[in-house]
């Protein structure tokens, strides 16, 4: 069953979110006061609306409380993003995801009602830094301050050993949830099967444990 998503602000981040969700079969409404921006994206979403999201009447008119998710992508204007977040919360928005430009902005959005705050530039920077300093990391997703998902090349000392022998979960507080082998993704992993030299491991667990594994 498709979800309904309102994307408020169609800068680069909002535009990419909206188009991707629509391509994935979701019902997407975009709102922006920039007529040209709305005209450019109108053919790639379900509905496009020209309006100022800091105006309560606009949010009422689009029925903001009826959407499964509201994405607020107005980080270039901190005042507008904060006001929009407050109004969406007061009008009964079910789940608000807001984009922030920095930690202070993120705290402001959290205080004003955002259920989830993202900092794409910061997260992209962390991801790049991780991949640069650890040659075996292919991709990285931070779940919280303590836990992450890593896609990483197998440590050389693990080649030929099984997950049972390695005792990964108990030893590192990390679970191997998938193995990419010969361009195939394996999720039903036999813990008694030896790991191969070219295996790519998908691991989820504590950052401390993951860092320990990368340093093996």
N, C-alpha and C positions, 0 to 999 in steps of 0.2 A: 504494500500500500504506500503510495507516494506521500511525502510530507509537504506541508505548505510553509514557505519561507519568504519573509519580507526582508529585502536587503536595502537598507537606508544609506544612501551615498554610493555613487558608482564611479569612484576613482579606480585606480588600477586594481587594488585589492578587492573592492566590492564588485567590480565588473567581472573579475576572474571567478570569484565565488559564485556569482549569479549564473554565469554561463555554464560553469561546470555542473552545478546543481540541476539546471535545466536539461543539460545533455544526459544527465543520469536519471531523467524521468520525473524530477520533482516539479511541483508547481511553485513558480518563483515570481514574486512581485518586486520590482525595483522602484525606488523613489529618489528623486534628486531635483533640486531647484534649477539645475543647469539644463535648459531645453536641448542643447546640442548633445550633451552626454546621454540624455534619455533617448533621443532620436537614433543615436548610434547603436544602442543596445536593444532597442525595442523588438527587433526581429529575432533576438536570441533568448528571450525570456517569455513567460506566460503573459504578464501584464507589466506595463511601464507607466509611471505616473509622475507628472511634473508637479513638484510641491516642496514646501519648506518643512522639514521634519521637526523644526522647533515650534511649529504652529500646532497646537492641540487639535484644531479643527481638521487639519490634514490627516493626522493620525487616526482620528475618529472616523473620517470619511473612508479610509482604506480598511477599517476594521482591524486595527493592530492587535486587538485581544484575541482574534480568531486564528492567528497564525501559530503553527507549531514552534517555529523559531523566528526570532528577529535578530538580524545581523546589522549592527551599527558600525558603518565604515566611514566615519567622519573625522578621523584622527588629525587631519590637517587643520581642523578648527576645533580646538579643545572645548571652547565654550559651547559650540553647537552639539558636539558629541555628548557632553555632560547633560545639557538641557534635554536632548532627545532621549537619553537613557532614563532620566527622571520621569519624563512624560509617558514613555512606554510602560514603565513600571506602574505608575499611577493609573494608567488606563487598562491594566490587567494583562499585559503581555506575558505569555506563558514561560518563555525562556529567552533571555537576552544575551547575545554574544557581542561584545564590543571590542573594537580595535583601539589599542593605545600606542602612543609614540614613545613613551618612556615609563619608568617605574612610578613616578609621581602621578602621571596621567592614569596609569592603571589603578592606583589606589583610589583616585577620585571616582573612576567609573565603578569600582567595586562598592564604594560608599554610596553611590547614587543609584544602585540597583542592578548592575550587570551581574548575571549569573556566572558568566565566564568572560575573562579578558584575555586577549591574545596580543602579542607583540611580534608580528611576523619578521620585522627586521632584526630584532634581538635574537629570535629563535633561529633565523637563518644564519646569523653570525656565529651562534653557539655551535650549530651543526657543522659549519665550515671549519671552525677552529678544531672541533673534535676530529674531523676527518684528516686535517692537516697534521696534527700531532700524533695520531695513532694510525699508522699506515694500513692496519688491517681492518679499520672501520670503513664500511661502504656507505651506510646510511645510519641515521640516528634520529630518534624521536623522544623528546623529554616528556614524561607523563606527569611528573611532579618534581619537587626538589630532591626527592630520594630515589625515584624509580624512573627507568627509561627502557626503550626498546632499541636494540642495536642489531643491524645486519652487518655481519663481520666475517672475514676469512678465518678459517679454522686455525687455532694455534698449532704450530708444528709439533708440539709435544703431545697433542691429542690425536694425531693421525694414527689409525690402526687400533685405537681404543674404542670401547663402547661407552655409552652414557652411564651405564650402571657402574662400570669400572671407574669412570671419572667422578661419579657422585656429585654432579654439578650443583644440584639443588641444595643439598645439605652443606656442601663445602663453600659455595660462593653466594648462596641466596639468589640464584639465577636459574631460570627454566629455559630449556631449548624447546621452542614451540614450532620450529620449522627448519627444514634443511633444503637449500636450493642446490640441486645436483644435476649437472648436464642440462641446464636450462629448464629443469622440472622442479616444481615446488612440492616437497613432501611434508605433510602435516601429521600423518599417522606414522609416527616414528617408532621403529623397533629399537628399544633400549639395549638390545643384545647385539645389534648390528654394528660392526666396526665403522668408524668414520673414515672418510676418504680425503686425500690430500687437497683436492680442489673443492671440497664442500664449503658452501656459504651458510653460516648459521644465523638463524633468527632467534634472538635471545631477549627475554624480558626479565628484569630483576633490579636489584639494588644497584645504584651507581657505583658504590664501593666495590661490590662483587664484580661488576662488569669491567671496571678499571683494572682490577686484579687480573682478570682473564686476559685483557689486552696487553698486559705487561709480562705475560708468560713467555 
